[in-house]
């Protein structure tokens, strides 16, 4: 049972589990909870490790729905609203829940009342990560891959876009990686700035800080992050940049807005954007993509989705060679 205070509880969601032994909160978030609890809140965790065999993210979204519905205060009343802090894949679990995305293609059953007041996304790969494409050994990793049908469907489920159901949201994203995953200055070791940015749904609610995706030794050994790089999800002290920004946002102050860089202040995001596309016929049937160009060759994921992490923000000519001929679309990339 949860103590009732004048502030909603905070639910933390961890990311993709390399291993599921030990304390999952400390393993991902360090000492983040005392700094949240110091503001008069209760901290909880939705631990995806509880669900064996790494089920699809859509299934975890459904389990999160059940989890929220089960929360009760000490007086027996239901918890009607929570705040959320989600790291990496945890943010996609939240978005899948908000969309009501099911494993069957094109099926969405969004909750009528989401029950979430605010969301802080910590390095969530909204448009996937190329590391998922390289090491997609299970369904979660494959869904996390850049250009996966999963991330495309999430991005377009609501009349061609995703508005996060209007929930006030903040993205803290990192550029502390070595650039080996994408290019120098553009990633946190796993996720590109263009993929983690929230500009697609919440303009002005993205802050870039010099952190890495995690403090995993695997990222260091793979030269994806420098040695001893700070993790964007780990709260070691109350003065850590990620902790200050998160607590400020949850407490409805504006301190977060002056932390780190805005996308407009960042060299990569100020002048470029990502692109993700599928091909459809005149009768709205999905087509296989044989090749794709937009000033350069694009990646094609399973011949279903064309994508890239960075293109210049300018008038763009997208050309898709498909199983039914060539399709062309001219637009200005924001």
Secondary structure, DSSP 8 states (H G I E B T S, - for coil): -B---SS--EEEE----S---S-HHHHHHBTHHHHHHTTT--EEEE-GGGSTT---HHHHHHHHHHHHHH-BBTTS-B---EEEEEETHHHHHHHHHHHTB-SSTT-B---SS--EEEEEEES--TT-BHHHHHS--SHHHHHHBTT-HHHHHHHHTBTTB--GGG-EEEEEEE--B-SSSSSTTSBSSSSBHHHH--TTTSTT-EEEES-BS---HHHHHTTSB-TT--BTT-B-STTSHHHHHHHHHHTT-SGGGGSSB-GGGSHHHHHEEEEEE-EE-TT--EE-EEEEESSSB-EEETTTEEEEEEEESSEEEEEEEETTEEEEEEEE--
